[in-house]
């Protein structure tokens, strides 16, 4: 997976103007500009003093940060940016000179607060510092967004790496025991051994396919769980019983591959394989009021909290958080002598091309 790469903005001017309109900046800009215009009105007697103050504020807010970002699109480097700094200062002096000195003379205005010599110096300082501050803030905001995108991409890549570690999703003891059982069946029951090999091969092929995709259909996930249960049933048909409660047709939604596999393994391991009598129940329910879908796996055996050293539940929770941004959740429920794992997912159609 390729990580997001910071690319040059298509238009620094347009992106800067959009950033200036963000309420977080716009409110501060309006407050400072209103204060300057109010001061200009209070200490100036020319009728054009207020329009001139507004014009200076608008020019400063637009020209200063845009100039800074055009001259320093990445970051300021004093080693080779001295000429650009001089150019930035020249732009500021030019704006102050043209609006604060030339324009009042052309219009025949009297002295005002912002056009007096001291006021012009203050205006130039506001231009330079304000442009630097706003330009730098906009640049840092963009870098932060890029860093967050990289962090999310790295987290998803780590999730994919966990998929490659099959032990996290497929109990190796189950595989070893199944292979040993197949070896015995080869001597005693060739037909059962053949069925077991075919199902185990199909399961491993599905698991390897799941490593290569980000999502796959709910039907594919349930088929993988069915294969897991059937392999356990081949080894212990009297103890491992599964009841399926599925809607018809199955919802056409996508989910991360093998998301439910650790829950199904736990259901067998801590249910029938631990000596508890009863059927495992796999149920899929639509929750139209909440626009959600719930998948529950119930196994015999009372829930006694999370077991030390177990990682399956943590993996499922982490993958839900990464894939659904907090819109999905896992609940472990104790229902008398039964343990129920409930996964709630948002209803959404499977994106095109998600299963390859």
C-alpha positions in Angstrom: 0.0 0.0 0.0 1.3 3.4 -0.9 1.2 6.1 1.7 -0.3 9.5 0.9 2.4 11.8 -0.6 2.2 15.5 -0.1 1.6 17.0 -3.5 1.8 20.7 -4.6 -1.5 22.4 -4.2 -3.3 23.0 -7.5 -3.7 26.7 -6.6 -2.1 28.2 -3.6 -4.1 31.4 -4.1 -7.5 29.7 -4.1 -6.6 27.3 -1.3 -5.3 30.2 0.8 -8.5 32.3 0.3 -10.6 29.2 1.2 -8.6 28.7 4.3 -9.0 32.4 5.3 -12.8 31.9 5.1 -12.7 29.2 7.8 -14.6 30.4 10.8 -11.6 29.8 13.1 -9.6 32.4 11.2 -12.4 34.6 9.8 -13.7 35.5 13.3 -10.3 36.6 14.4 -9.7 38.5 11.2 -13.0 40.3 11.5 -12.4 41.3 15.1 -8.9 42.7 14.4 -10.0 44.5 11.3 -13.1 45.9 13.0 -10.8 47.2 15.8 -8.5 48.9 13.3 -11.4 50.5 11.4 -12.9 51.7 14.7 -9.6 53.3 15.7 -9.3 54.9 12.3 -12.8 56.3 12.6 -12.2 57.6 16.2 -8.9 59.4 15.5 -9.5 60.6 12.0 -11.8 63.4 10.7 -11.8 62.8 7.0 -15.1 61.3 5.7 -13.1 58.8 3.6 -11.2 57.5 6.7 -13.5 54.6 7.3 -13.5 53.4 3.6 -9.7 53.8 3.5 -9.4 51.7 6.7 -11.6 49.0 5.3 -9.7 48.9 2.0 -6.4 48.6 3.9 -7.7 45.7 6.0 -9.1 43.8 3.0 -5.8 44.3 1.1 -3.7 43.2 4.0 -5.9 40.1 4.7 -5.8 39.0 1.1 -2.4 40.0 -0.1 -0.2 39.3 3.0 -1.0 35.5 3.5 -1.2 34.8 -0.2 2.2 36.5 -0.8 3.8 34.5 2.1 2.5 31.2 0.8 3.5 31.9 -2.8 7.0 32.8 -1.7 7.3 30.1 1.0 5.0 27.2 -0.1 6.7 24.7 2.1 8.7 26.4 4.9 11.0 29.3 5.4 14.7 28.6 4.9 16.9 31.5 6.0 19.9 29.9 4.2 18.5 30.5 0.7 15.3 32.5 1.4 16.8 35.9 2.1 15.8 37.2 -1.3 12.2 36.0 -0.9 12.1 37.7 2.5 13.2 41.0 0.9 10.6 40.5 -1.8 7.9 39.8 0.8 8.9 43.0 2.7 8.8 44.9 -0.6 5.3 43.7 -1.3 4.1 44.8 2.1 5.8 48.2 1.7 4.2 48.5 -1.8 0.7 47.8 -0.5 1.0 50.2 2.5 2.5 52.9 0.2 -0.1 52.6 -2.5 -3.2 52.5 -0.2 -1.9 54.4 2.8 0.0 57.2 1.0 -0.7 57.4 -2.7 -4.4 56.9 -2.5 -5.0 59.5 0.2 -3.0 62.1 -1.8 -4.9 61.3 -5.0 -8.3 61.6 -3.2 -7.2 64.8 -1.4 -7.7 63.3 2.0 -6.6 64.9 5.2 -4.5 63.1 7.8 -5.8 59.9 9.3 -4.6 57.4 11.9 -3.4 54.8 9.5 -1.9 57.2 6.9 0.3 59.2 9.4 4.0 58.2 9.4 3.8 56.3 12.6 0.5 54.7 11.5 2.1 53.6 8.2 4.9 51.9 10.1 2.4 50.1 12.3 0.4 49.1 9.2 3.5 47.6 7.6 4.3 45.7 10.7 0.8 44.3 10.8 1.0 43.3 7.1 4.3 41.4 7.6 3.5 39.7 10.9 -0.1 39.0 10.0 0.8 37.5 6.6 3.4 35.3 8.2 1.1 34.2 11.0 -1.8 33.3 8.7 0.3 31.8 6.0 2.2 29.7 8.6 -1.0 28.6 10.2 -2.6 27.5 6.9 0.6 25.6 6.0 0.7 23.8 9.4 -3.0 22.9 9.1 -2.3 21.2 5.7 0.8 19.4 7.1 -1.3 18.2 10.1 -4.0 16.9 7.7 -1.4 15.1 5.7 0.2 13.6 8.8 -3.2 12.3 10.0 -3.8 10.7 6.6 -0.4 9.0 6.8 -1.2 7.8 10.3 -4.5 6.3 9.2 -2.8 4.7 6.2 -0.1 3.2 8.4 -2.7 1.9 10.8 -4.6 0.2 8.0 -1.3 -1.2 6.7 -0.6 -2.6 10.1 -4.1 -4.2 10.0 -3.3 -5.8 6.7 0.0 -7.1 8.2 -2.0 -8.8 10.9 -4.0 -10.5 8.3 -0.8 -12.0 7.0 -0.1 -13.5 10.4 -2.6 -16.3 10.1 -2.1 -17.3 13.7 -3.9 -14.2 14.8 -7.0 -15.4 12.9 -6.7 -19.1 12.6 -5.9 -21.2 15.6 -2.8 -23.3 14.7 -3.8 -26.0 17.2 -7.0 -26.4 15.2 -5.1 -26.9 12.0 -2.7 -29.4 13.5 -5.5 -31.4 15.1 -7.4 -31.4 11.8 -4.4 -32.6 9.8 -3.8 -35.3 12.4 -7.4 -36.3 12.1 -7.2 -36.4 8.3 -4.1 -38.7 8.6 -6.2 -41.1 10.8 -9.2 -40.9 8.4 -6.9 -41.8 5.5 -6.4 -45.2 7.1 -9.9 -45.7 8.4 -12.4 -43.6 6.4 -11.0 -42.4 3.1 -14.3 -40.6 2.1 -14.3 -38.5 5.3 -10.6 -37.7 4.9 -11.3 -36.6 1.3 -14.1 -34.3 2.4 -11.9 -32.8 5.2 -9.0 -32.1 2.8 -11.3 -30.4 0.3 -12.9 -28.2 3.0 -9.6 -27.4 4.7 -8.1 -26.5 1.3 -11.1 -24.3 0.5 -10.8 -22.6 3.8 -7.1 -21.9 3.5 -7.6 -20.6 -0.1 -10.4 -18.3 1.1 -8.1 -17.0 3.9 -5.3 -16.3 1.5 -7.7 -14.5 -0.8 -8.9 -12.4 2.1 -5.4 -11.2 2.7 -5.3 -9.5 -0.7 -8.5 -7.5 -0.4 -9.7 -4.7 1.8 -13.3 -5.8 2.0 -15.4 -8.7 0.8 -19.1 -9.6 0.8 -20.9 -10.7 4.0 -21.8 -13.9 2.2 -18.1 -14.7 1.7 -17.5 -14.1 5.4 -20.3 -16.4 6.4 -19.2 -19.1 4.0 -15.8 -19.0 5.6 -17.4 -19.4 9.1 -19.5 -22.3 7.7 -16.3 -24.1 6.5 -14.7 -23.6 9.9 -17.7 -25.1 11.7 -17.9 -28.0 9.2 -14.3 -28.9 9.8 -15.0 -29.0 13.5 -18.1 -31.1 12.9 -16.0 -33.6 10.9 -13.8 -34.1 13.9 -16.6 -34.2 16.5 -20.0 -34.4 14.8 -22.0 -35.2 18.0 -20.7 -32.2 20.0 -20.3 -29.4 17.4 -23.8 -28.3 16.3 -24.5 -25.1 14.5 -27.8 -23.3 14.1 -28.0 -20.6 11.4 -30.5 -17.8 11.5 -30.0 -15.8 8.3 -32.3 -13.4 6.4 -33.2 -14.1 2.8 -31.6 -12.6 0.8 -28.5 -11.7 2.7 -27.7 -8.0 2.8 -25.3 -6.9 0.1 -22.8 -5.2 2.3 -19.0 -5.4 2.6 -16.9 -5.9 5.6 -13.2 -6.5 6.4 -12.1 -10.1 5.5 -12.0 -12.6 8.4 -13.4 -10.0 10.8 -15.7 -12.6 12.4 -13.3 -15.5 12.2 -11.8 -15.0 15.7 -15.3 -14.9 17.2 -16.3 -18.1 15.5 -13.1 -19.8 16.7 -13.7 -18.6 20.2 -17.3 -19.9 20.0 -16.0 -23.4 19.3 -13.0 -23.3 21.6 -14.9 -22.0 24.7 -18.1 -23.8 23.9 -18.3 -27.4 22.6 -14.6 -27.9 22.6 -14.5 -26.9 26.3 -17.1 -29.6 27.1 -20.3 -27.3 27.1 -23.3 -29.0 25.6 -25.4 -27.1 23.2 -25.5 -25.6 19.7 -23.6 -22.6 18.4 -26.0 -20.1 17.0 -25.0 -17.8 14.1 -27.5 -15.1 13.5 -27.7 -12.1 11.2 -30.3 -9.5 11.9 -31.3 -6.3 10.2 -31.8 -3.2 12.4 -33.6 -0.8 10.0 -34.4 1.8 12.7 -30.7 2.3 13.3 -29.7 1.6 9.7 -27.4 -1.2 11.0 -26.8 -4.9 10.7 -26.0 -7.2 13.6 -24.1 -10.5 13.4 -24.2 -12.5 16.6 -22.4 -15.8 17.4 -23.6 -17.5 20.6 -22.0 -20.5 22.2 -22.8 -22.7 25.2 -20.9 -21.8 28.3 -21.3 -18.8 30.6 -19.2 -15.7 29.8 -16.6 -15.1 32.5 -14.9 -12.0 31.1 -11.9 -11.7 28.9 -9.3 -14.3 29.3 -5.6 -13.3 30.0 -3.4 -13.7 27.0 -6.3 -13.8 24.5 -5.9 -11.5 21.4 -8.9 -12.4 19.2 -11.3 -9.9 20.8 -8.8 -7.1 20.8 -8.0 -7.7 17.1 -11.7 -7.6 16.2 -12.2 -4.4 18.1 -9.2 -2.7 16.5 -10.3 -3.7 13.0 -13.8 -2.4 13.6 -12.4 0.9 14.8 -10.1 1.2 11.7 -12.7 0.2 9.2 -15.7 2.0 10.5 -14.3 5.1 12.3 -16.3 4.3 15.5 -19.6 3.5 13.7 -19.3 -0.2 14.4 -18.9 -2.0 17.7 -18.4 -5.4 19.4 -20.4 -6.4 22.5 -19.8 -9.6 24.5 -23.0 -10.5 26.4 -23.6 -13.0 29.1 -27.0 -14.6 28.6 -27.4 -17.2 31.4 -25.2 -20.2 30.5 -24.5 -18.8 27.0 -21.9 -16.4 25.7 -23.0 -14.1 22.9 -20.6 -12.0 20.7 -22.5 -9.3 18.9 -21.0 -7.2 16.0 -23.0 -4.2 14.9 -22.1 -2.8 11.5 -23.5 0.2 9.6 -25.6 -0.8 6.6 -23.9 0.1 3.3 -23.8 -1.4 -0.1 -20.7 -3.3 -1.1 -18.4 -0.9 -3.0 -17.7 -1.9 -6.6 -14.5 -3.9 -7.1 -14.1 -4.5 -3.4 -13.8 -8.3 -3.8 -11.2 -9.5 -6.3 
